[in-house]
Amino acid sequence: MPPGPGGCHPHAAYGFLAVPVGGTRRGGFYAVECVCFGLAVRDTLRELPGFPDVRLRWSCWPDTTHNVEWGQQPPWLWECQDDAALGRFYGYSQTAINRYTTAQARAAHDRALRRPSGPEGR
């Protein structure tokens, strides 16, 4: 099958977006629900420039997607997520990272204010 727009093979009736490494972006991922589709995405990206070390990371949980990853390993573990480090890894600008982390902190603060306090829920 010939490549579609952007050099991607249309394996399904819908396309997908995968951003190559470059500039400040050191890696990427594409979530897939089906291992077969994940293998097809992996094989397609292996043939394209900007997608080093393409791999399929299988999910350990049945209700969580598998990930096709490329580039360096992401700088986080399940126990300790650092949104700013992840943003830098995926090539986001410092302005975008600051906006996101500020919005997240505000949302956490608002949730804490709405949480009932004490045994009576006051």
N, C-alpha and C positions, 0 to 999 in steps of 0.2 A: 504494500500500500504506500503511495507516495506521501511525503511529509505534507502536513497542512500548514497554515499560516504560522510563521515563527519557527518552522522546522520541527514542529511536534507532530507525531503521528496521531491521527484521530482514532484511538482505540475504542471509543464509545460514541454515543450520539451527542455528547457534550465535550467541550474542551476543558483544559486545565491550565492554571497559571503556575509556573515554577520560575522563580527569580534566581539567576545565576550568581555565584560569588563574584566579588570584584569591588574595588573601592574599599569602603569600610565594612562591607558585608562579607562575613567569613564562613557562613553556612546557611542552610535552609532546610525546609521540610515541606512535605505535602502529605496530608492525612488521607488515608484510604480505609474504607470499611472492608474491602474484599482483598484477600491476599493475592488472588490472581490479577486483579487490577493493579495492585501494588508492584507486582513483578513486572507487569507491562510498563508501568510508569518508570520504574527503575531502569529497565532495559532501554527505553527511549532516551532517558536523560543521559545515560552512559555514552551515547553517541554524540552528544552536543557539547560544544565548548562552554566552560564556566560551571561545570557540574563535576568536580573531582570527588573521588571516593563515594560514589552513590551506593547506598545500602538500604535494605528494607529492615526496619526495626519492628519486630512483631510485638503486639500488645500482650501483656500477661493477663488482662482482664477482658471478659467477653463483651462488656458494654463500652469498651474504649477502642478507638480506631488504631490501626497500625500506622506507621509513618515511614515514608520514603525520605531519607535524609541525604544530604551531600555536604561536602566541605568539612570543616573542623567539627568536633563534638561540641554541642551547646554547653555553655558554662553554668550548668545548674543541676541540682539533684532534686528529687521529689521533696525531700525534707526542707530544702532551703532555696527558695526562689528569689532571685534578685532581679526585679523588673528592669532596672537601669542597665545592669550587665547584659541581660537578654536583648534589650533594645540596641545597645552598642554592637553586640554580636551580629544581629540581623540588619545592621546598617542604618538604623533610624538616626535622625539628627538629634542633637542634644536638646533642641527646642521641643521636638515631638516627645522625647523621653520625659522632659520636665512637665509638659502638659499632662501626659498620661499618669505619671506618678503623683502629681498634685491632685488630679481628679480621683485617683484611687484612695489617697489619704483622706480626701474630703468625704468620699462615700463611706469609708470605714468609720469616720467620725460621726457622720449622720446616722449610721446603723447603731452605733454605740449609744447615741442620744435617744433613739427610739426603743432601745432594749429596756424591758421592765426591770426595776430594781427592787430588791427585797422579796420576801416570801409572799407578800400581798400583791405584787406586780405593780407597785406604785412608782 
